Amino acid sequence: MLRGFPPVVAADTHTLVLGSFPGEASLAATQYYAHPRNQFWKLLGAVTGVPALQELPYDERLKRVLSKGIGIWDVLAACHREGSLDAAIRNAQPNDFASLREHAPLLKTVCFNGKTAGRFAEVIGAAGYETLVLPSSSPANAMLSFEQKLLLWQRIIS
């Protein structure tokens, strides 16, 4: 059973970006979105006005994102999976979303990084959060260019 990471949130987090589950590169590095071709940090940097966010050391990236009121987590706490594709996820165990209110009392919006994570939008929305399903930042999602993804990701801050 693979285990994910704890949430990256603060008391003033108002927006949370949820992925599905860390890929192999992320698990090996113990960092969210560690695959070098994943566009997550580049997209988030462009959206938040932090140029070259992806080039900063990981701890600094987290600090910068948190300073913008944005948190990071995954919908799944644990699962079985061969490789990094969401389609290979088996025996999924969701994270404890009830605890979010304790750690991020100002949280209003939950964004989902891709359709797999977006399957939880209805449940999270029913808990009183605004939800937004975004195109996946994964290199496996090559249907949209970076610019096309960015247009949709900019809704995080609107």
N, C-alpha and C positions, 0 to 999 in steps of 0.2 A: 504494500500500500504506500503510495507516494503521499507526502504531506506538503501542503502549501505554506505560505508565509502569513505572519500576522498583518493586520491592517496598518496602513500608514495614514493615520488621522491625528488631528489635534482638536482641542476644544472649540476652535473657531472654524473647523472644516465645514463648508457649506455645500460642496460638490464632491461626489465620490465617483471615481472611474473604476468599474468592476470588469476584470477580465474573466476568462473561464477558469483556467488553472495554469500555473507556470509551465513553460516548455522545458525541454531538457537543458538548454543553455542556461536558463534562469535558475533552475534547480541546482545545477552544478556551481554556478556563481553565487548562489543565495541572494539573488537580486531580481527584482521585478524587471521584465522586459530586457533581459541581458543579450538576446540574440542580436548580433550586429546589424542584421538586415531588417529587424523589426523597427517600424517607423514611430513607435509610441512616443519616445522622448523628443523626437524631432517635431511631431505633431503637437505635443503638449507645449513644447517651447514656443512654437509659432503662435499657438492659441493664447498663451499667457504672456507673451511679450518678453520671454527670456531667450534671447538668441543663443544658439549653440548649446542649449540645455544638454543635449546628448553628449557633448564633449566634456562636461564637468564630471568630477569624481562622483560616484554613486551617492554618497552621503550628502554631498552638496546639492545634487539634483533633488533629492527628497526634501531638503530644507527649502529650496526655492519653490517647489510645487506646494508644499504646506504653507509657505508664506503668502501664496495666492489663494488660500482657502480650499485647495483641492487635495483630496486624499486618494489613495490607491489600495485596492484589495481585489480579491477574486470571489466569484460566486461559490467555488468549491473549496472545501477545507482539505479534502483527501480524495484519492481515486486510484484505480489501476489504469495504467496506460503504457503502451509500447510506443516509443517515439514521442513526437510533440503535437501531432494533429488532434484537434478536438474530437474528430470522428472516432478516434481510438479510445476515448475515455469510457471506462467501465466501472461499475460499483461506486458511483459518485456519492460523496457525502457533502452536503451544503455547509457553508459557514454559518455561524450563529449571528444572524442579522439583527436579532432582538438586542444584542449588546451594543449595536451602533449608537443608539440613543444615549447610552452612558458615556461613550467615548467621544461622540461628536454630536452634542445636543443641538447645534445650529444647522445640522445637515438638512438640506431641502431637496437637492437634486441628485439622483443616482443615474450615471451614464454607463452604458454597457458597451464594452469594446468588442463588438462583433455579435453575430447572430446567436452563437452558442450561449454566451453570457446573457444575451437579450431574452432568452427563454424565461428568465426570472423577472422580467420587467413587470409582468402583471402582479406577481406576488409582492414585489417591492412597492409597486404603485398602490396596492391595497393597504399597505402599511402607512400610507399617507405621504409618500415621497413623489416628487415629479420624476418621471423617467424619460430617458432618451437613449435609443439604440443607435450606436454609431457603426460605421464600417470598420471592420477589423484592421488593426495596425500591423497584423502579421504579414510576413513575406509570402505566406500561402495565399493571401488575398491580393492577387495581381490583377483583378478585374478593373480596379480603379487606380488612377495615377495618384501620386502624392498630392497634387493640387486638387484633384477631385475629392479625396478624403478630407483634406484640410477645409474645404468649403463646408463640409458637413460637421467636422469637428469644431468649427468656430461657434457652433450653437451651444457649446459648453459654457461660454461666457456671456451669451446673450440673455 
